[in-house]
Every structure is written in C-alpha cells, then in structure tokens.
C-alpha cells in the first residue's frame, strides 16, 4: 500500500440532481514545523540595518535588537555618531555605523552591498529615518513639503526596494519594517502637522501593498506606528504649561515613551517567530486619547 497520504471523498448531490465526488481532508495532516524551527523570539545570527539609528527612535531600536542577540546592527545615517551612539557602541562592538544619505538611492545601495560584503548576508532592514515639522498647514511652503516627503516617503520606498532585491537575489526570507506613526491614523492634537501625517500615511499604505507583492518571495513587510516618543524632536511636548491638563483630558499613560519601549515590536517583526506576519501595522501609543 502506498505510504502517501490518501484523500477520501464524499458524495454530494448538486442542485441539478447530479451525484458528484468532493475531496475531504487528508486522513493524516501534519501541522509540525521543520526540525530547525525555534519559537523563541530572538534575532540570534541575524544582520540588521536601521536607517537613522544614530539617535532617537532608531538608536532605541538598535539597542533592543542587540539585547535580543542580533549578530550585527548597522546604523545608516547622514550624521556622525554622537555621544549616545558611542556609549552604546562601547557596550556592544556589534553596533556599526555607515555614513549614508538615505535620500540618495546609490548611497543606500552601496551601504547594503557593504553590509553583505562584510557579513555575507542581510536579514532585516528597518526604514526608520524621518523628520517632522510642526506648524499650521497654511505656513508650509513647497520646499518644506519636499523635504518631508523626500526623507519620509521616497527614501523609505527606495530603501525597501533595494533591500528586497537583495533578499530575492540571495534567497533570503528577509523582513522589512517601516517606522510609520500614529498620525497616519488621525491627527496628533498635541503637535499637529498635516504634511507629516500625510507622509506617514503613505508609508503605512505602502507597507500593505509591498507585503502583498513580495510575499511570493518570502519577503515580509510590516510597520510600527509610534505615538509620542521622547526624542530631540518631541521633548518640548511634556514641558508645555498645559501638559497635565491635556493628560487629564486625553487619558492613557501620562508620559512620552522611551525609544527602547518600541523595540519589542520591531524585534518581533524582524524575528523568525513572525514568519507568517506580513502587511500589518503595530500601533504603540500609550497616550491613547491624544490621537
């Protein structure tokens, strides 16, 4: 008798009275993963690149990736590393820096090729670099709009395309994670910026479409939408004279998040445990009512 799984059939009568045979479920159906699959959320052995990781959210993500056993974490940033980056680098020699203007496609391509040349592979890429400007919509000029969209949208798109091509070329089932924002869902009443919200809405929408297109290659694409995070761009929010009144009205956690508090979502999405997770956004906003 054949050792192959045999399918049984059942008889059904169609509306026209014709007897038909329909396959039923196999008599033996294995749901077990491969022998080398681990369900521990870890980045052990993985090479990760993060844009804009010399400070702020990017550096917080890098720190949590290293704490979860990432083999090497590269920061792709236009600025030279500052004190915070160098302090973390002293703790972990697995944190590296490549100077790159991520709004220029060729510089991103060179950086990714350098990583692959040094490590032999790349497993995860976080398109995190971004900028904001908080002012009334009527005050924005075209130059300011172009700066926002060039970094927040165009660079994210080109970074994703460049690294996805490398994943496919190398046969790596890699993970791409965008940093979107809660402003991609609705306005931030504490610090409104219509153009910034528009750029992050574009990033979040792009996440879903690229995930759909690249799923057949085993390339996963997801995003994380932070709320108010304590960085050089947002520190002033907590110092406003009406902060306590706002918190009483908004509800939620009465503080800004530390960048490291976002890291768990990125680690999960970059890990093999998320092998069936693609095309989603994870909102992280402790101050729920502020949005």
Secondary structure, 3 states (H helix, E strand, C coil): CCCCCCCCEEEEECCCCCEEEEECCCCCCCCCCCCCCCCCCCCECCEEEEECCCCHHHHHHHHHHHHCCECEEEEEECCCCCHHHHHHHHHCCCEEEEECCCCCHHHHHHHHHHHHHHHCCCCEEEECCCCCCCCCHHHCCHHHHHHHHHHHHHHHHHHHHHHHHHHHHHCCCCEEEEECCHHHCCCCCCCCCHHHHHHHHHHHHHHHHHHHHHHHHCCEEEEEEECCECCCCCHHHHHCCCHHHHHHHHCCCCCCECHHHHHHHHHHHHCHHHCCCCCCEEEECCCHHHC
